[in-house]
């Protein structure tokens, strides 16, 4: 027998679960890449190219038009003794919704390297903090 009370409670429970999910809840796979979805950040990527011991770093972050500041701390890391260790760290503050950083760094020795980025993106209503990495490169 159909019960209106059970149906109502079930629907209310489902609505509460849907309404209380966090902002970042899924990823989309395309071409073996995984992209997270955020409220403010639209795109965040870091790339590392190594040419004869010279590391070329590029970081791009795009965000909503209401963004007024992007704070980025980024480092070049080397894999040694079973863990990633920062070799050099930089900080950059950008008062815009688009951040593009290019930088060069002479690597101290051969090994496996990557870029790690910590970004804090602020708009008028909220702040998002994200961490992302470049692909690993060997020199």
N, C-alpha and C positions, 0 to 999 in steps of 0.2 A: 504494500500500500504506500502511496506517495505521501510524504510528510512535508508540508510547507516549512515547518520549523527547521527540520534537518537540512533542507535545501537552502534556506536562508543562511544558516550557520556555515554551511560549506562554502557558499558563494562569498560571504563576508570574510571567512578565513583566507580564501584564495586572493581576494582583493588586498587584504592586509599584507600578505606575503609579497605580492607584486609591488605594492607601494613602498615597501621597506627594503628593497634591494639596494645595494651600494651603487654609486655612480659608475665605477669601473667594474663591469660584470662579465665581459666576454671579449674574445679576440677573434679576428678574422684571418684565416690562412689564405695566402695567395702567393704563388711562386716560391713556396717554402719559407716565406717570411711571415712573421706574426706581428700584427699591429694592435696595440691596445687602444681602447676608446676612452677619452676623457671628456670632461665638461668644457674646460677652457682650452686646453691644448688640442690643436688640430693635427699637428705633425711634429715629430721629434726624431732627428736622425743624426748620427755621427759617423764620419768616415775617416779612415786612416790609410794613407798610401806611404810606402817606404821606398825611397830611391837612393841607393848607395849610402845608407846610414842616416839619411835626412828624412824625418817624419813630416808628412804634410797632413795637417788636421783640418777637417771641415765639420762644423756643427751648424745645424739649421733647426730652428724651432718656429713654428707658426702657431698662432693662437687666435682666439676670438677678437673681434675688433674692439671690444670693450676693455681689453688688456691694457694696463698702463705700465707694467714693469715685469721684466724677466731677469732673474738673477741666476747666473750659471757658474757653477764651480766644476771645472773639468780637469782631468789628469790623464797623463799617459802612464800606463801601467805595464810592468814587465812580469811575466810568469817565471817565478824562481822558487825553488824549495817547496813546490807543491801548492803555492798560492800566488795571488796577484798582489804586487806591491807598487805603490805610486813612485814614479821616477821624477816627475815634475807636475806641479799643480798650478792652475791659473784660475782667476775669478774675473767675471765680467758682469756688469749691470747694464741693462738696456731698457730705456724708457720708450717702448714701442711694442706692437703686437707681433713683430717679426724680428727674429734674431738670427744673424748669420755671422759666424766667426770662422776666420781662417788663420792658421798659425803654422809655423815651422819650428822644428826642434831637432837638433843633432843628437842622435841616439848614442848613449855612452858605450854600448857593447851589443854584440849580436844576441838574439833571443826571440822570444814570442812576445808581441806587444798588442795592446788594445787601448781604446779611449773609453774612459768612464765619465759620464756626465750626470751631475745632480742639478736639477733646475727647479726653481720656485717661480711659478707664474701667477701673477696677481691681477685680478680685474676688480671692478668696483664692489662686487658682492662676495667674492671668495678667493681662496688661494689653493693652487694645486702644486704638489711637490712630486716630481718624477725622477726616476733614475733610468738611464739607458746607456747602451754600450755600442761601440763600433764592432765590426767583424775583427777577428784576430788576424794579425799578420806576422810573418816570420822574417827576420833580417839575418 
